[in-house]
C-alpha cells in the first residue's frame, strides 16, 4: 500500500527565535519559500520534505449544546 504525499514542510531555525515549520501544498511553493528565506536571511533552512499520510483516523464530532 502506498500512502499519498499530502504536502511539503520546510524547517527553519535560528538560535534566538527557535524553530518554525511552515507547510505548503506543492513542492514548487515550498522550494520558492525556502530559497527566498535563504537569500534574504541568515536563518538555517532545510530542503522541502514531503508529508506523507500514514494513517487516517476519523472521530465523530460532538454535537453542540
C-alpha positions as CSV (number, residue, x, y, z in Angstrom):
1,X,0.0,0.0,0.0
2,X,1.3,3.4,-0.9
3,X,0.4,6.5,1.0
4,X,-0.1,9.9,-0.7
5,X,2.1,12.9,-0.2
6,X,-0.3,15.5,1.4
7,X,2.0,18.5,1.4
8,X,5.6,19.7,2.0
9,X,7.3,21.2,5.0
10,X,10.4,23.4,5.3
11,X,12.2,23.6,8.6
12,X,13.6,27.0,9.6
13,X,15.8,27.5,12.6
14,X,17.6,30.4,14.4
15,X,19.2,30.4,17.9
16,X,17.2,33.4,19.0
17,X,13.7,32.6,17.7
18,X,13.8,28.8,17.8
19,X,12.3,26.6,15.1
20,X,9.4,27.0,12.7
21,X,8.0,24.5,10.2
22,X,5.6,26.1,7.6
23,X,3.8,23.7,5.4
24,X,2.9,24.1,1.7
25,X,0.6,22.3,-0.8
26,X,3.1,21.9,-3.5
27,X,6.9,21.3,-3.9
28,X,7.2,24.5,-6.0
29,X,5.7,26.7,-3.3
30,X,8.0,25.0,-0.6
31,X,11.1,25.4,-2.8
32,X,10.3,29.0,-3.6
33,X,9.8,29.8,0.1
34,X,13.0,28.0,1.2
35,X,15.1,29.7,-1.5
36,X,13.6,33.1,-0.7
37,X,14.4,32.8,3.0
38,X,17.9,31.6,2.3
39,X,18.7,34.6,0.1
40,X,17.2,37.2,2.4
41,X,18.1,36.0,5.9
42,X,20.9,34.1,7.7
43,X,18.4,31.5,9.1
44,X,19.1,27.8,8.8
45,X,16.6,26.4,6.2
46,X,16.1,22.8,5.2
47,X,15.2,21.5,1.8
48,X,11.4,20.8,1.4
49,X,10.4,17.5,2.8
50,X,7.2,15.6,1.8
51,X,4.5,15.0,4.4
52,X,3.1,11.5,3.8
53,X,-0.3,10.3,5.1
54,X,0.5,7.1,7.1
55,X,-2.8,6.6,9.0
56,X,-6.3,8.0,8.7
57,X,-8.3,8.4,11.9
58,X,-11.9,9.5,11.8
59,X,-13.5,10.6,15.0
60,X,-17.2,11.6,15.5
61,X,-17.7,15.3,16.2
62,X,-19.6,16.1,19.4
63,X,-22.9,17.8,18.8
64,X,-23.5,21.4,20.0
65,X,-25.5,22.0,23.1
